[in-house]
Amino acid sequence: MTQHHPAITLVRGDITQQRVDAIVNAANSSLLGGGGVDGAIHRRGGPEILAECRALRASRYGKGLPTGQAVATTAGNLDAGHVIHTVGPVWSREEDRSALLASCYRESLRVAAELGAETVAFPAISTGIYGWPMDDGARIAISAVRAAVPTTITEVRFVLFDEHAYKEFATALTAQG
């Protein structure tokens, strides 16, 4: 398989409805579901995802998945091969946590490549209840994907829930060429 940098596409819509090899979940460290994207993925994906997350908590991640890391489970009823769970940082005025946010994208891509995924759908990690400003979150996301080591992944699709998120990602994508 040829190694290359993936094409980046932007879609306004619902990440749970994407037909891709891997959907990235903006999870919380418990891996046991939550609000926003996390809750939607667990609801639509069904109980198999939660069952695998519970097994991960019972084995490797007893204290939860660390921020900036990623781990894969089944995609259950989703139209994808896998769900890759990653824990984004909570935005802070006092502390620059952008390296942790970039790590979410890098680690998710690494896990996706190990799984043989060619298409990966990402949400705008940490920009919901974790408070990350959308413009900065978009800049970090695009930059991290662009800087990723070439893999067999052919497409990274950012699935953006509303027009504001879509516009900020389009601006970041244009700014970074």
N, C-alpha and C positions, 0 to 999 in steps of 0.2 A: 504494500500500500504506500502511496505517495505521501510524503510529509509536506505540509503547507500551512499557511496561515488561513484560518477560516474566513469566509465572507461574513460580514455583519449586516443583518437585516433588522428593521424595526417594524413592529406590528402593533396596532392598537387593538386590544382585545383581552380575552380571558385565557390565561396561561393553561388552565385545566382543559381547554379545548384544542390544544395544539397537538398535531401529529408529528412527533419527533422521536428520536431514539432516547433522549433523556430530557426530563423537565427538572429544573433546579427549583428547590423549595427554600424560601427564606424562612428557615425554621427557628425555633428557640432552642436553647441548649438542652431542654428536657427531652426533645424529640417526640413529645407526646401530643402534638397538635397545639393549636392556638387560634389566633385571629388572622384576619387578612388573607394573604396568599396561602399561608400554612393551613389555616382552617379550611379554605376552599379545596386545597389539594387532598387533604384527609377526607373531607366530605365526598368529593366526587370519586376519589381513588378507592374508597371503601376500606374495610377493616384489615385487609392484608397488609397495607402500609403500616398501620399502627401496630399490628402484631410483630412485624419485623423491627420496627423502632423499639418496641418493648424488649425484644430479644437483644438488640444492640445495647440497650441500657443495662440489661442483666449480665452482659459479658464485658465488652471492651470499654463501654462508656458509662460506667456506674455513676460517675459524677456529672454526666451530661457531655454533650459534644462541645469541645472548646470553640470559642469565637475564632473565626477565620479558617476553620477546618471544614472538611466535607466528607460525607459517607453516603453510600448508595443503598437503596432498597428496591423492592419490586415497585411497579407503577400501579398495581392492582387493576382497577377498572378504567384507568386513564389510557388514552391512545398513545402510549409511549412505552418504551422498553424498561425504563428505570426512572426512579425519582432520586435525585441527588440532593441531600439535605445539607445546607450550610447555614452557619450561625453568623449573622452580620453583627457588627458592633453598634452599640447605641451611640448616637452622635453626642459630642461634648464640645462646649465652647472652650473649656480649659485644657483639653488634651487632644492632640492630633492622632486620631485613630484611623487615618486613611490607609495606612499599610495593612491593617486588619481587614478593611473593606476590600482592598485589592486582592488580598489573600483568598477571600471567599470566591472570587471569580477564578483565580489561578488554580486553586485546589479543586474546585468543581470541574474545571476543564481537564485537570490531570485525572480525576476519577472517571470522567466521561471517556477519555482516551483509553484508559485501562479497560473499560467495559467494551471498547470497540465502537462507541457511538460516533456517528458522522454528523448528526444534527442535534443541537442542544438549545433549549429555550430557557432564558433567564428572566426573572422579574427584576425590578429595580430594587436590589437588596438594601435594606436598612432605611429606605426612604418613607416608610409608612409610620407605624407607631414608634419606631426607633428614632425618628426625628431627623434623619439626615437630609440636609437641603437637596432638593431634586437636581439642581444644576451641578452641584459638586459631586453628587452620587453618580450622575450620568457621566461626567468627565472621568471619574475614577474607573467606572465600569468599562467604558470604551478603551481607555488607556491600558487597563489590565488585560483585556482581551487582545488588543493589538500587540502587546509586549509578550504575550504567552509564547512558549516554545512551540514551534510548528508540530502539528500532530496530524492524525488522519481525520480530524473533525473538519467538515467542509462548510458548515454553516452554524453561526451563533446568532440566534434570534432573540432579540430583546422584546418581550411581550409586555406592553405598557398599558396600564388599566385605564388611563384617562388622557385627554388631549394635552394637559399640562406636562405630564411625564413624557409623552410622545415628542412634544416640541423641544423639551430640554435635551432629550437623547438625540434628536435630529440636529440640534445646534452643536452638541458635543461631537457628534460624528463628523459634521462638516468642518468644525474647527480643527479636528485632528487628521483631516485628510482621508 
